[in-house]
Amino acid sequence: MDRLCKIRDIQRAVNQFEQGFEKTYGICLNEGMALCSLLKAGSLSSGEIGELLGLTSSNNSKVIGSIEKKGLVERVIGTKDKRQMYFSLTPKERN
């Protein structure tokens, strides 16, 4: 039972951190992780972003949609496969 209580305490601390992060930066933690992944990789497909962050397809779509709506990323159609979408940071966010 003690382990379960420790996990609960960790979960509370993570939740508090996430709330502070969102209040400070205007993005949730998953959005921040997606931006960090794009900064490192340059360009990623939505599937690659979801895989790196361990998100379900639904959550991944929400995260990408949100950072795209906020103007933090831009969508590019794949050159080899026009059905594939890639995302990268906007020029402003790269600096």
C-alpha distances in whole Angstrom, upper triangle without the diagonal:
4,5,5,6,9,10,11,13,14,15,17,19,20,21,23,25,26,27,29,30,32,33,35,36,37,35,31,29,30,34,33,32,35,37,36,36,40,41,40,42,44,44,42,42,39,38,37,36,33,33,32,30,28,29,30,33,33,31,33,36,35,35,38,40,38,39,43,43,43,45,43,44,47,47,50,51,51,54,54,52,53,50,47,46,45,44,45,44,47,50,49,45,46,48
4,5,5,6,9,10,11,13,14,15,17,19,20,21,23,24,26,27,29,30,32,33,35,35,34,30,28,29,33,32,31,34,36,35,35,39,40,39,41,43,44,41,42,39,38,37,35,33,32,32,29,28,29,30,34,34,32,34,37,35,34,38,40,38,39,42,43,42,45,42,43,46,47,49,51,50,54,54,52,53,50,47,46,45,43,44,43,46,49,47,44,45,46
4,5,5,6,9,10,11,12,14,15,16,18,20,21,22,24,26,27,29,30,31,32,33,31,28,25,26,30,29,28,31,33,32,32,36,36,35,37,40,40,38,38,36,34,34,32,30,29,28,26,24,26,27,31,31,29,30,34,33,31,35,37,35,36,39,40,40,42,39,40,43,44,46,47,47,50,50,48,49,47,44,43,42,40,41,40,43,46,45,41,42,43
4,5,5,6,9,10,10,12,14,15,16,18,20,21,23,25,25,27,29,30,31,32,30,26,24,25,28,28,27,30,32,31,31,35,36,35,37,40,39,37,37,34,33,33,31,28,28,27,25,23,24,25,29,29,26,29,32,30,30,33,35,33,34,38,38,38,40,38,39,42,42,45,46,46,49,49,47,48,45,43,41,40,39,40,39,42,45,44,40,41,43
4,5,5,6,9,10,11,12,14,15,17,18,20,21,23,24,26,27,29,30,31,29,26,24,25,29,28,27,30,33,32,32,36,37,36,38,40,40,38,38,36,35,34,32,30,30,29,26,25,26,27,31,30,28,30,33,31,30,34,35,34,35,38,38,37,40,38,39,42,43,46,47,47,51,51,49,50,47,44,43,42,40,40,40,42,45,43,40,41,42
4,5,5,6,9,10,11,12,14,15,17,18,20,21,22,24,26,27,28,29,27,24,22,23,27,26,25,28,30,29,30,33,34,33,35,38,38,36,37,34,33,32,30,28,28,27,24,23,24,26,30,30,27,29,32,30,29,32,34,33,33,37,37,36,39,36,37,40,41,44,46,46,49,49,48,48,46,43,41,40,38,38,37,40,42,41,37,39,40
4,5,5,6,9,10,10,12,14,15,16,18,20,21,22,24,26,26,27,25,22,19,20,24,24,22,25,28,27,27,30,31,31,32,35,35,33,33,31,30,29,27,25,25,24,21,20,21,23,26,26,23,25,28,27,26,29,31,29,30,33,34,33,36,33,34,37,38,41,42,42,46,46,44,45,42,39,38,36,35,35,35,38,40,39,35,36,38
4,5,5,6,9,10,11,12,14,15,17,19,20,21,23,24,26,26,24,21,19,20,24,24,23,26,28,27,28,31,32,32,34,36,36,34,34,32,31,30,28,26,26,25,22,21,22,23,27,26,23,25,28,26,25,29,31,29,30,33,34,33,35,33,34,38,38,41,43,43,47,47,45,45,43,40,38,37,35,36,35,38,40,39,35,37,38
4,5,5,6,9,10,11,12,14,15,17,18,20,21,23,24,25,24,20,19,21,24,23,23,26,28,27,28,31,32,32,34,36,36,34,35,33,32,31,29,27,27,26,23,22,23,25,28,28,25,27,30,27,26,30,31,29,30,33,34,32,35,33,34,38,39,42,44,44,47,48,46,47,44,41,39,38,36,36,35,37,40,38,34,36,37
4,5,5,6,9,10,10,12,14,15,16,18,20,21,22,23,21,18,16,18,21,20,19,23,24,23,24,28,28,28,30,32,33,31,32,30,29,28,26,24,24,22,19,19,20,23,26,26,22,24,27,25,24,27,29,27,27,31,32,30,33,30,31,35,36,38,40,41,44,44,43,43,41,38,36,35,33,33,32,34,36,35,31,33,34
4,5,5,6,9,10,10,12,14,15,16,18,20,21,21,19,16,14,16,19,19,18,21,23,23,24,27,28,28,29,32,32,30,30,27,27,26,24,22,22,21,18,17,18,20,23,22,19,21,24,22,21,24,26,24,25,28,29,28,30,28,29,33,34,36,38,39,42,43,41,41,39,36,34,33,31,31,30,33,35,34,30,32,33
4,5,5,6,9,10,11,12,14,15,17,18,20,20,19,16,15,17,20,19,20,23,24,24,25,28,29,29,31,33,33,32,32,29,29,29,26,24,25,24,20,20,20,22,26,24,21,23,26,23,22,26,27,25,25,29,29,28,31,29,30,34,35,38,40,41,44,45,43,43,41,38,36,35,32,32,31,33,36,34,31,32,33
4,5,5,6,9,10,11,12,14,15,16,18,19,18,15,14,16,19,18,18,21,23,22,24,27,27,27,29,31,32,31,32,29,29,28,25,24,25,23,20,20,21,23,26,25,22,24,26,24,22,25,27,24,25,28,29,27,30,27,29,33,34,37,39,40,43,44,43,43,41,38,36,34,31,31,30,32,34,32,29,30,31
4,5,5,6,9,10,10,12,14,15,16,17,15,12,10,12,15,15,14,18,19,19,20,23,24,24,26,28,28,27,28,25,25,25,22,20,21,19,16,17,17,20,23,22,18,20,23,20,18,22,24,21,21,25,26,24,27,24,26,29,31,33,36,36,40,40,39,39,37,34,32,30,28,27,26,29,31,29,26,27,28
4,5,5,6,9,10,11,12,14,15,15,14,11,10,12,15,15,15,18,20,20,22,24,25,26,28,29,29,28,28,25,26,25,22,21,22,21,17,18,17,19,22,21,17,19,22,19,17,21,22,20,20,24,24,23,26,24,25,29,30,33,36,36,40,41,39,39,37,34,32,30,28,28,26,29,31,29,26,28,29
4,5,5,6,9,10,11,12,14,15,14,12,11,15,16,16,17,20,21,21,23,25,26,27,29,30,31,30,30,28,29,28,25,24,25,23,20,21,21,23,25,24,20,22,24,21,20,23,24,21,22,25,25,23,26,24,26,30,32,35,37,39,42,43,42,41,39,36,34,32,29,29,27,29,31,29,26,28,29
4,5,5,6,9,10,10,12,13,12,10,9,12,14,13,14,17,18,17,20,22,22,23,26,27,28,27,28,26,27,26,22,22,23,21,18,19,19,22,24,23,20,21,23,21,18,21,23,20,20,23,24,22,24,22,24,28,30,33,35,36,39,41,40,39,37,34,32,30,27,26,24,26,28,26,23,25,25
4,5,5,6,9,10,10,11,9,7,6,9,11,10,12,15,16,16,18,20,21,22,24,25,25,24,25,23,24,23,20,19,21,19,15,17,16,19,21,20,16,17,20,17,15,18,19,16,16,20,20,18,21,19,21,25,26,30,32,33,37,38,37,36,34,31,29,27,24,24,22,24,26,24,21,23,24
4,5,5,6,9,10,10,10,8,9,12,13,13,15,17,18,19,21,23,23,25,27,28,28,27,28,25,26,26,22,22,24,22,19,20,19,21,23,21,18,19,21,18,16,19,20,17,17,21,20,18,21,20,22,26,28,31,34,35,39,40,39,38,36,33,30,29,26,26,24,25,27,25,22,25,25
4,5,5,6,8,10,10,9,10,14,14,13,15,18,18,18,21,23,22,24,27,27,28,28,29,27,28,27,24,24,25,23,20,22,21,24,26,24,21,22,23,20,18,21,22,18,18,22,21,19,22,20,23,26,29,32,35,36,40,41,40,39,38,35,32,30,27,26,23,25,26,24,21,24,24
4,5,5,6,8,7,7,7,11,11,9,12,14,14,14,17,19,19,20,23,24,24,24,25,23,25,24,20,21,23,20,17,20,19,22,24,22,19,19,21,18,15,18,19,16,15,19,19,16,19,17,19,23,25,28,31,33,36,38,37,36,34,32,28,26,23,22,20,21,23,21,18,20,20
4,5,5,5,5,5,7,10,10,9,12,14,14,15,18,19,19,21,23,24,24,23,24,22,24,24,20,20,22,21,17,20,18,21,22,20,17,17,19,16,13,16,17,13,13,16,16,14,16,15,18,21,23,27,30,31,35,37,35,34,33,30,27,25,22,21,19,20,22,20,17,20,21
4,6,6,8,9,11,14,13,13,16,18,17,18,21,22,22,24,27,27,27,27,28,26,28,27,23,24,26,24,21,23,22,24,26,24,20,21,22,19,17,19,19,16,16,19,18,15,18,17,20,24,26,30,33,35,38,40,39,37,36,33,30,28,25,24,21,22,24,21,19,22,22
4,6,8,10,11,14,13,12,15,17,16,17,20,21,20,22,25,25,26,26,28,26,28,27,23,24,26,24,21,24,23,26,27,25,22,22,23,20,18,20,20,17,16,19,19,15,18,16,19,23,26,29,32,34,37,39,38,37,36,33,30,28,24,23,20,21,22,19,17,19,19
4,5,8,10,12,10,9,13,14,12,14,17,17,17,19,22,21,22,23,24,23,25,24,20,21,24,21,19,22,21,24,24,23,20,20,20,18,15,17,17,14,12,16,15,12,14,12,16,19,22,25,29,30,33,36,35,34,33,30,26,24,21,19,16,17,18,16,13,16,16
4,7,10,12,10,10,13,14,13,15,18,18,18,21,23,22,22,22,24,21,24,24,20,21,23,22,19,22,20,22,23,21,18,18,18,15,13,15,15,11,10,14,13,10,12,11,15,18,21,24,27,29,33,35,34,32,31,29,25,23,20,19,16,17,19,16,14,17,18
4,7,8,6,6,10,11,10,12,15,15,16,18,20,20,20,19,20,18,20,20,16,17,20,18,15,18,16,19,19,18,14,14,15,12,10,12,12,9,8,12,12,9,12,10,13,16,19,22,25,27,30,32,31,30,28,26,22,21,17,17,15,16,18,16,13,16,18
4,6,5,6,9,10,11,13,14,16,17,19,20,21,20,19,20,17,19,19,15,15,18,16,13,15,14,16,17,16,12,13,14,11,9,12,13,10,10,13,14,12,15,13,15,18,20,23,26,27,31,32,31,30,28,26,23,21,18,18,16,18,21,19,16,19,20
4,5,5,6,9,10,10,12,14,15,17,18,19,19,18,19,17,18,17,14,14,16,14,10,13,12,15,17,16,12,13,15,13,10,13,15,12,12,15,16,15,17,14,16,19,21,24,26,27,31,32,31,30,28,26,23,21,18,18,16,19,21,20,16,18,20
4,5,5,6,9,10,10,12,14,15,16,17,17,15,16,13,15,14,10,10,12,11,7,10,9,12,13,13,9,9,11,10,7,10,12,10,10,13,15,14,16,14,14,17,18,21,23,24,28,29,27,27,25,22,19,18,15,16,15,18,21,20,16,18,20
4,5,5,6,9,10,11,12,14,15,16,15,14,15,13,15,14,10,11,14,12,10,13,11,14,14,14,11,9,11,9,6,8,10,8,7,10,12,11,12,10,11,14,15,19,21,22,26,27,26,25,24,21,18,16,13,13,12,14,17,16,13,15,17
4,5,5,6,9,10,10,12,14,15,15,15,16,15,17,15,12,13,15,13,10,14,13,17,17,17,14,13,15,13,9,11,13,11,9,12,14,12,13,10,12,15,17,20,23,24,27,29,28,27,26,23,20,17,14,13,12,14,17,15,12,13,15
4,5,5,6,9,10,11,12,14,14,13,15,13,14,13,9,10,12,9,7,11,11,15,16,16,13,11,14,14,10,11,14,13,11,14,16,15,16,13,13,16,17,20,22,23,26,27,26,26,25,22,19,16,14,13,13,16,18,17,14,15,17
4,5,5,6,9,10,10,11,11,10,11,10,12,10,6,8,11,8,7,11,11,14,14,15,12,9,11,12,8,8,11,11,9,11,14,13,14,10,10,13,14,16,19,19,22,24,23,23,21,18,15,13,10,10,10,13,16,16,12,13,16
4,5,5,6,9,10,10,10,11,13,12,14,13,9,12,14,11,11,14,14,17,17,18,15,13,14,14,10,10,13,11,8,11,13,12,12,8,8,11,13,16,19,19,22,24,24,23,23,19,16,13,10,9,7,10,13,12,9,10,12
4,5,5,6,9,10,11,11,14,14,16,13,10,13,14,11,11,14,15,19,19,20,17,15,17,17,13,13,16,15,12,14,17,16,15,11,11,15,16,18,21,21,24,25,25,26,25,21,18,15,12,11,9,13,14,14,10,10,13
4,5,5,6,8,9,8,11,11,13,10,7,10,11,8,9,12,13,17,17,19,16,13,16,16,13,12,16,16,13,15,18,17,16,13,12,14,15,16,19,19,21,22,22,23,22,18,16,13,11,10,10,14,15,16,13,12,15
4,5,5,5,6,7,10,11,13,10,8,12,13,10,11,15,15,18,18,19,17,14,15,16,13,11,15,15,12,12,16,15,14,11,9,11,12,13,16,16,18,20,20,20,20,16,14,10,8,6,6,10,12,13,10,9,13
4,6,5,8,10,13,14,16,14,12,15,16,13,14,18,18,21,21,23,20,17,19,19,16,14,17,17,13,15,18,16,15,11,10,13,14,16,19,19,21,23,23,23,23,20,17,13,11,8,7,10,11,12,9,7,10
4,6,9,10,14,15,16,13,12,15,15,12,13,17,18,22,22,24,21,18,20,21,18,16,20,20,16,18,21,20,18,15,14,15,17,17,20,19,21,22,23,24,24,20,18,14,12,10,10,14,14,15,12,10,13
4,6,7,11,13,14,10,10,14,13,11,13,16,18,20,20,22,21,17,19,20,17,16,19,20,16,17,21,20,18,15,13,14,15,15,17,16,17,19,19,21,21,17,15,11,10,9,10,13,14,16,14,12,15
4,7,11,13,15,12,12,15,16,14,16,19,20,22,21,23,21,18,19,20,17,15,18,19,15,15,19,18,16,13,11,11,12,12,15,14,16,18,18,19,20,16,14,10,8,6,7,10,11,14,11,9,13
4,7,10,12,10,9,13,14,13,15,18,18,20,18,20,19,16,16,18,16,13,16,17,14,14,17,18,15,13,10,10,9,9,11,11,13,15,15,15,16,12,10,6,5,5,8,11,12,15,13,12,15
4,6,8,6,6,10,11,10,12,14,15,16,15,17,16,13,14,16,14,11,14,16,14,13,17,18,16,14,11,11,10,10,11,10,13,14,14,15,14,10,8,5,5,7,10,13,15,18,15,14,18
4,5,5,6,9,10,11,13,14,14,14,12,15,15,11,11,14,13,10,13,16,14,13,17,18,17,15,12,11,9,9,10,9,12,13,12,12,11,7,6,4,6,9,12,15,18,20,18,17,21
4,5,5,6,9,10,11,12,11,11,9,11,11,7,8,11,10,7,10,13,12,12,15,17,16,15,12,12,10,11,12,12,15,16,14,14,12,9,7,7,7,10,13,16,19,21,18,19,22
4,5,5,6,9,10,10,9,10,8,11,11,8,9,13,12,11,13,16,15,15,18,20,20,18,15,15,13,14,14,13,17,16,14,15,13,10,9,9,10,13,16,19,22,24,21,21,25
4,5,5,6,9,10,10,12,11,14,13,10,12,15,13,12,15,17,16,16,19,20,20,18,15,15,14,14,15,14,17,16,15,17,15,11,11,9,10,12,15,18,21,23,20,19,23
4,5,5,6,8,8,11,10,12,11,8,10,12,10,9,12,14,12,13,17,17,17,15,12,14,13,14,16,15,19,19,18,18,17,13,11,10,9,11,13,16,19,20,17,17,21
4,6,5,6,5,7,7,10,8,5,8,11,9,9,12,14,14,15,18,19,19,17,15,16,15,17,18,17,21,21,19,20,17,14,13,12,12,14,16,19,22,23,20,20,24
4,5,5,7,8,9,12,11,9,12,14,13,13,16,18,17,18,21,22,22,20,18,19,18,19,19,18,22,21,20,21,19,16,15,14,14,16,18,21,24,25,22,22,25
4,6,8,11,12,15,13,10,14,15,13,13,17,17,16,18,21,21,21,18,17,18,18,19,20,19,22,22,21,23,21,17,16,14,14,15,16,20,22,23,20,19,23
4,6,9,11,13,10,8,12,13,10,12,15,15,15,17,19,19,20,17,16,19,19,20,22,21,25,25,24,24,22,19,17,16,15,16,17,20,23,23,20,20,23
4,7,10,12,10,9,13,14,12,14,17,17,17,19,22,22,23,21,19,21,21,22,23,23,26,26,24,25,23,20,19,18,17,19,20,23,26,27,23,24,27
4,6,8,6,6,9,10,9,11,14,14,15,17,19,20,21,19,18,20,19,21,22,22,26,26,24,24,21,19,17,17,16,18,19,22,26,26,23,24,27
4,5,5,6,9,10,11,12,14,15,17,18,20,21,23,21,20,21,20,22,22,22,26,26,23,23,20,18,17,18,18,20,22,24,28,28,25,26,30
4,6,5,6,9,10,10,12,14,16,16,18,20,21,20,18,19,17,19,19,19,23,23,20,20,17,15,14,15,16,19,20,23,27,27,25,26,29
4,5,5,6,9,10,11,12,15,15,16,19,20,20,18,19,18,20,21,21,25,25,22,22,19,17,16,17,17,20,21,23,27,27,25,26,30
4,5,5,6,9,10,11,12,14,15,17,19,18,17,18,18,20,21,22,26,26,24,23,20,19,17,17,16,18,19,22,25,25,22,24,27
4,5,5,6,8,10,11,12,14,15,17,15,14,15,15,17,18,19,22,23,21,20,18,15,13,13,13,15,16,19,22,23,20,21,25
4,6,5,6,8,10,10,12,14,15,15,13,14,13,16,16,18,21,22,20,19,16,14,12,13,12,15,16,18,22,22,20,22,25
4,6,5,6,9,10,10,12,14,14,13,15,15,18,19,21,25,26,23,22,19,18,15,15,14,16,17,18,22,22,20,22,25
4,5,5,6,8,10,11,13,11,11,13,14,17,19,20,24,25,23,22,20,18,15,14,12,14,14,16,19,19,16,19,21
4,5,5,6,8,10,11,10,8,10,10,13,15,17,20,22,20,19,17,14,11,11,9,11,11,13,17,17,15,17,20
4,6,5,6,9,10,10,9,10,10,14,16,18,21,23,21,19,17,16,13,13,11,13,13,14,18,18,16,19,22
4,5,5,6,9,9,10,12,13,16,19,21,24,26,24,23,21,19,16,15,13,14,13,14,18,17,15,18,20
4,5,5,6,5,6,9,11,14,17,19,23,25,23,22,21,18,15,13,10,11,10,10,14,13,11,14,17
4,5,5,6,5,6,8,12,14,17,20,23,21,19,18,16,13,12,9,10,9,9,13,13,12,14,17
4,5,8,8,9,11,15,17,20,23,26,24,22,21,19,16,15,13,13,12,12,15,15,14,17,19
4,6,8,10,13,16,19,22,25,28,26,24,23,22,18,17,14,13,11,11,14,12,11,15,17
4,6,7,10,14,17,20,23,25,24,22,22,20,16,15,12,11,9,7,10,9,9,12,14
4,7,10,13,17,19,22,25,24,22,22,20,16,14,10,9,6,6,9,8,6,9,12
4,7,10,13,15,18,21,20,19,18,16,12,10,6,5,4,5,9,9,8,10,13
4,7,10,13,15,18,18,16,16,14,10,8,6,6,6,6,9,11,10,12,15
4,7,10,12,15,14,12,12,10,7,6,5,7,9,9,12,15,14,15,18
4,6,9,12,11,10,11,9,6,5,6,8,11,11,13,16,16,16,19
4,6,9,8,6,7,6,5,6,9,11,14,15,17,20,20,19,23
4,6,5,5,7,5,6,6,10,12,16,17,19,22,21,20,24
4,6,6,9,8,9,10,13,15,18,19,20,24,23,22,25
4,6,9,8,11,12,15,17,21,22,23,27,26,25,28
4,5,6,9,11,14,17,21,22,24,27,26,25,29
4,5,8,10,14,16,20,21,23,26,25,25,29
4,7,10,13,17,20,21,24,27,26,26,29
4,7,10,13,17,19,21,24,23,22,26
4,7,10,14,15,18,20,19,19,23
4,7,10,12,15,18,16,16,20
4,7,9,12,14,13,13,16
4,6,9,11,9,9,13
4,6,8,6,6,10
4,5,5,6,9
4,5,5,7
4,6,6
4,5
4
